Amino acid sequence: MIDYRKKLTLHREFYPLDDINVSFESDRGRIISSPALRRLQKRTQVFALELNASIRTRLTHSLEVSQNARFIANIILQKLKEKDSLDKYGLQKMENVFVSVSEMTSLLHDIGNPPFGHFAEQTINEWIKKNLVTILNDFKTSSDDVVELKEMIQRDICDYDGNAQAIRVITKLQRLNLSYTQILSVLKYTRGAYEKRDKTDSLNYLKKKPGFYYSEKDFVENLQNILEVKKGHRFPITYIMEAADDISYLTADLEDSVEKGILSFKKVYNIIKEECENKDEKFLLKIITKYYEKSQSDDEPYQFNMFFTLMRAELVKKLVFHVSQVFVDNHKSIFEGNFNSALLEYDKNSEYFKAVEILQDISMKYIYQNKEVQTLELKGYRIINTLLDIYKPLLELSSEDFLKLTKDKKIDCFISMRLIKRLSSKQIVAYRKDIDMLDKENIEKYEILEWYYRVRLLVDFLTGMTDDYALEEYKELTALKY
């Protein structure tokens, strides 16, 4: 039975409020005031280290996604209201909460992304596989359960993902104390990074990427139990966030490519027109043709702006109504969290899906593979690898020595004594809290897990950087500034 009163609740880790609307307004305030959200203004969307403020950053992208999510949530509510279903589904007088959670989840969705975009995720994972697996393998294992733990930890550290990092930022690093509803709605993928991926799983789409780390395993499971979300299943509002994100990508990169001079306005139009004609896609072709012709009017001085503004507005509207209908048509499985598809990808024969494919293919071919974009990615690759190499000595220490460093005590490694001073105190506090919870009686498990949380600490530090901060840290520690 669909009852949103079981999902939209007052539960939070501490200091719960007693009014549902006030509780979610509090979440909004905490999110908007978060330093982690502010740092997104200096993180790459596509173009790293961009000085042109017109080009999208992670923050401006997230604002667009949150608006799309608000739009979708309101249309879903409108459709349910037309069926007199709001009271039936426990949404009567909960409409503002439903919309707010959708909007704020979308504002948070990229909060765990590292500097230099998605390319950095691959870079971090590659470095860990090359440099840290050998260290992990040296830990003693005298029982099957310790062997199993080591295997899980290896999978976990080699599968860094911005989605999983977002849960860690919200719960451990920023300690936002958001409602459990708001936190669980951010959990886009339902597989732990420590778990093997099974492509034959009936929920294989929901588990295609890691959604949380071993470090947050117990916390996530507790939230799922309280909000009655089965293991491996997704929170219903997360589908809205995902659709809002997918929709926002469609024209954004093309707009930015024109702003950057990578493509001309006319070139973008001709590319889309040609792709639509080749694939007999009339829906998108009709939209771009209508607004291109309008933009060519002699009395229209802002051709580029007008074309993209009007095209985007109509495309977003059409897709919002489409995904909202998919949500309502599949409401039961979405509410239960076993709907194994993105809303925008559900009907692969629809004109909407074909339009999405065309725009995605164009971005991949003409933007992501552009030499300038790839040069920026290579710079990011160099910066991240160098910083990880510099900080690696902290991961080669014994647990005893590293704990001494966190307590400002001297050890026999002068480099590590200087490196520890550069780490964030908030991140060290999160590390210490995790270590304090470990069972120190089982030495082998303790040693592995202490080192694991140390890896998390270093990854937290690096991925919490903005693009420009990472560049400055690179210059400073490689003596390029002197």
N, C-alpha and C positions, 0 to 999 in steps of 0.2 A: 504493500500500500504506500502511495506517495504522500508523505507528510513532512513538509519542510520544517516543522517545529522541532523535528529530531536533528536537523542539520544546522539550522540557524539558531544557535544557542548562546547563552551567556558564559559558557565555560572558558576560562583562561587559566594560566599557570598560577598566578597569584593576584590578589586584589580584584576579584570579579565584581562587576557592577550589577545593579538589580533592575535596570531598565534596558530593554533590548535595543531601542533606538539610540539611547545615550551610549551604550556599549560600543555600537558600531561607528558612531561619530567619534568616539575615543580612538578607535582603530585608525580612522582617517587621519586624525591629528598626529598620531604616533608615526604613521607612515610618511606623511608629507614633511614632518619635522626631522626625519631620519637622515643622519650624515651619509649613510650608504646610498640613499636615494639621490642626494645632492651630488655625490661623486659621479653619477651617471652622466652629468653634463660634460664631463671630460673623458668619456669613454667612447670608443669607436662604434659606430653603426656599420659603415662600410669603409669610410675614408679615414685612416688613422692620422692623428696629429693635425687635424684640419683646423685652420685658422678662420675660415669663412663661417661666420655664425649662422648663415642661411642653410648650411649643410646639416643634416640630421645627426644628432648624437644619440646615445642610448636613452638619454632623458627625454628628448623631444619625441623620439620614437615611442617611448613608453606612454607619454601623454596622449599621443594619437591612438595607441592601442586602448587606453582607458576610455577614451571617448567612444570608440567603436563598441567596446563592451557595454558601456552605458546604453547606447543605442539598441544593441541586441537585446539586453535585459528588459528594456522598456517595451520592445515589440513583442517579446515572449509573454510578458505580463498582459499586454493588450490582447493577444490572441487567446490566452487563457481566460481573460475576463469576458471575452465574447462568447465563450463556452460556459460561462458561469461556474468556472472551476477554481477560482481563487480560494474560496472557503473550503472546498473539497480537498485541496492540496495543502491546507494550512498556511496559505499566503495572504489571507485577509489581514490587513493592517501590518503586513510584513513587506510590502512592496518596496519601501525605501531601503530596507535592509538588503533585500535581494539585489537591488540595483547597486547599492554601495559596495557590497562584497564583490560583485562582478567588476566594478570600476577599479577598486583598490587592488584586487588581485592582479589586474592587468597592469596597474602602475608598478607593482612589485615584480612582475614576471622576469625581468632581466637583471634584478638586483645582485645576482650572483655571478654575472658575466665578467670575465677578466678584461684587462686592457688589451687593445689590439684585436678585439672581435673573436669570432669563432675559430679563426686560425690559431689563436693562442691556446685554445683547449687542446688541439692536436699537438701543439708544441710541448705543452706541459706533460701530456701523457707519454709522448715519445721520450722526453728527458728522463722521466721517472722509470720507464722500462729499461733504459740504457744504464742508469746510474744507481737506482735504489733497490732493484730486485735482488742484486747480488748481496747487498747489505742484509736484506731480509732473510735471504737463504742461509746466512751464517748463524742465525739464532738457533739455539738448541731446541730440539723437539723429541721428547722421550715418550710421548703418548699420542694416540690417534686423534684425540680432541685438540691437542696443540697443533698437530699437523693440519687438521681441518681449519683451525683458526688462521694459521699462516697462509693457507690457500685463499681464504676469504679476504684477508688483509691485502694480499697481492692483487686480487681482482679489484678491490676497492681503490687502492692508491693509483692503479693504472687506468682508471676510468673517471678522471675528473670531468665534470660537466657543470655548466652554469646553472642548470635547473636544480641539481642536487646542492650546489653551493648556496643557492638562494635560501633553501631551508635552513642551512647552517648559519647564514648571515642573520636571518630573522630571529632564530631561536637561541643561538649561542654567542654570536659576535656582537650584535646590536642589542640583544635582550629586549626586544620591543614589547614583550608581554602582550602580543596580539591575542584576540580571541582564537580559540581552537578552530572555529569555522573559517576565519580569515587565513590562518596558517595552512590548513589542509587544502584549501582551494588553490593554493600556489603549487601544490604537488602535481606537476603536469604528467610525469611518468611514475609508474607505481612499482618499478623494480628497484631494489637496493643495489648499489654499485658493487656490493660484495657477492651478489647472486649471479649465477650463470644465466645467460640468455637462452631461452628455449623458443625457437621460431615456430614450433608446432603448438605452442600454448594458445588456448582460445582467446587469451587477452594479449596476444603478441604485439599488437600495435601499441597498447598502453604501456608495454614493458620494453619497447625498442631501445630506449635510452635509460640511464640511471636517473632516478628521481630523488634519491637521498643516499647518504653514506652510512656506513656501519656506525659512525659516531653519533648519528641521530636515530638509529634503528629503534631503540626502546621508546623514545619520545614519539615518533611517528606511529608506532603500534598502539601506544596509549591513546593518541588522538583518534585513531581509526576505531578503537573499541568504544570510546565515549560517544562518537558521532555516528556509530553504527555503519561504518564503511568497511566492507570485507577486504581482507588482504589481497592485494593485486588489483583492487577496484579503484575507481577514480571518484573524487568528489564531484557532484553534478555541475556546479558553477564553473569548474575548471574547463569544461567544454566551451563555455562562452569566452573565457579568456583566450583559449587556443584559437578559436575562430576569429576573434578580434585581432589577434596578432597576425594570422594568415592574411586577413583582408588588408591590413595596414601595409604589408610588404609590397603589394601588387604594383603600385605606381611610384612608391616613395623612392626607390633606388634609381628609377628612370628620371624622375624629377631632379634628383641630386646630380646625376650624371650630366644633365644639361647645364645645371648651375656650375658644375666643375669644368665644363667645356670638353668632356669626354665624348659626348654625343651632341649633335645639334638638334634643335627642336624639330626641324623638318625630317631629320634622319630617324628620330624616334617614331614619328608618325608613319613614315614609309616602311620601317621595319615591322611595326605592329600590323599595318595594312597588308603587307606581303605575307606575313605568317597567318593572318586570318583567312586570306584568300586561298593559301596553299592547303589549309586544314578545313576549309569550308565552315568557318566559325562566324556566323552572321551577327550574333549578339554583341560581341565586342567591336566588330567592324562597324556596326551601325552607330555605336556610341562615339567612337573616335572620329568617324567621318563627320558626324553632326557637329562636333565641337571644333574640329579642325577647320571646317568651312566657316563657322562663326568667327574663329580667331583670325581669319584672313581678311575680315572686313577692313576697309580703308580707315574707318573711324575707331578702330581698336588698336591703341598704342602698345598694349601689353600682351602680345600674341601668346608667348610662352606661358605666362601666368594664367591667362584666361583658359587656354586649352587644358592645362593640367588641373586647374581648380574645378572646372565644370565636369571634366571627364571623371575625376576622382569622386566628386560628389555623387554623380549618378551611379557610378560603378559600386561605390560603398553602399548606397541605398539599396540597390538591387540585391547585392550579396547579403546584406544584413537581413532583409526580409526572407531570403532563401534559407540561410542557416537557422533563422528563428523558426521557420516552418519545420525544418529537419528536427530541431530540438523538440518541438511540440509533438510531431508525429512519432518520435521515438522516446517519449518522455519517461516511460517506465524503465527502460534499460539505461537511460542516461541518469535517472535518479538513483538507480541501484549501482551505477558506476561500471557496468560491464558492456557498455556501448563501445565496440572495439574499432573506432574510426574517428577521424576528425570530422566535424560537421561539414566543412567545406569540401571534403574528399568523399563523402558518403555515396553520392550518386555520380559515378564516373562517366555516365552517359549524358549528364545534363550539360546544357550550354554554358552554365556557370563554371563547372569544373574545367571544361575545355578552354574557356577564357583565362582561367587561373593558370592552367598549364602553359599557355602561350606566353603570358607575362613572366612567369617564372623562368621559362626557357630563354627568353630574350635577356633577362637580367644575368643569367648564368653565362651566356655566350658573349654578351657585349660589355658587361660591367665587371663581374667577378673574375673573368679571365683577361681583363684589360691589364696591360703592362704596368701602368701607374699604380693600380690597386694592388697588384701582386708584388710590386717593389716595396710598397708600404708594409705588406705582410711579411716580406723578408726582413725588413728592418725590425719589425716586432719580434720575429723569430730570433734574431741575433740578440736583441735586448733581453728577452726572457731567458734564453739559454745561458747568457753570460751571468745574469743575476742569480740564477739557480746554481751555477757553478761556484760563484763567489760564496754563497751561503751554505753550500754543501757541507763544510766542516762541522756545522751544528748537528748534522744528521749522522756524523761518524763518531760522535762522542758516546761514552757509556751513559746509561740513564742516571747514574749517580752524579757524574760530572755536569750533565745538562741541568739537573735539578739544582745543583749548587749555583749555576749561572743565573737561574731564575730568582735565586735568593740573594743575588749580588755578592756571591762568594768567589774567591779566586780558584782557578784550576790551572793545570799545566798545558794550556793551549791559548796563547796570547791572541791569536786571530779570532777564536770563538768568543773570547772575553770582550772583544770590540764589536763583533757582529751582533751579539745579543742585545746590545744597547740600541740598535737600530730598529728592532722589532716593536710593534705596537703594544702598549701595556694592556689594552683591551684584549688583544689576541693571546697574550701570555696568561691573563686571568682566565680566559676560556680553557686554555691548556691545563692550567693548574686545577681547575674545577673538575675536569675530566679525569685527571690523574688521581685526585683525591678519592674518587669513586671506585678505583680499581682494587681488586683483591691482591694484597701484597704477599699472601701466603703461598700462592702458586707462582713461583719465581719465573718460570718459563713464559707463562701467559702474561705476567706483569711486564716482563722485558719487551715482549713483542708489542703489547698494546701501548706502553709508554712511548716506544719509538713511533708507533702508528700516529699517536696524537701529536708527536713532534713533527711528523711529516705534514699533518693537517695544519699545524701552526705555521709552517713555512709557506704552504700553499695559500693559507688564509692571508698571510702578509703580502705575497706577490699579487694575488688576484684582487686584493683590496685596493691596489694602486690604480690611479688614473693613468691615461696614456702619457701625459706630460711628466707626471711624477716618476713613472718607470724610466722614462728617458733621462731625467735628471739624475736618478739614482745610478743608472748605467754610466753616465758621463762622470759622475763623482767618484765611483768606485773603480773606474778604469783610468782615472787621472786625465780624462779628456778635457776637463774644465781648467786645467792648470798649464 
